[in-house]
Amino acid sequence: METIKLNIDLNVNQLIEAAKKLSPKDRLKLNDAIWNEDMAIPIEHQKIVLDRLAKAKSNPKRLLDWDEVSKML
């Protein structure tokens, strides 16, 4: 396994640059380590999503088609 010498104090940009120096295999390991960790979704965020879903179900005509919206951008 290849090693990379890092400073103890890293900002995000330095961390990104260090990750770019990894082999593709090690980048995948890093990606898996980050995204496979259980991430708790705050209750407040869950409530917002459930509220939006309820509004969409109760009034589907208020929803816009992405193809239509993207033409307006």
Buried (B, 14 or more C-beta within 10 A) or exposed (E): EEEEEEEEEEEEEEEEEBBEEBEEEBEEEEEEEEEEEEEEEEEEEEEEEEEEEEEEEEEEEEEEEEEEEEEEE
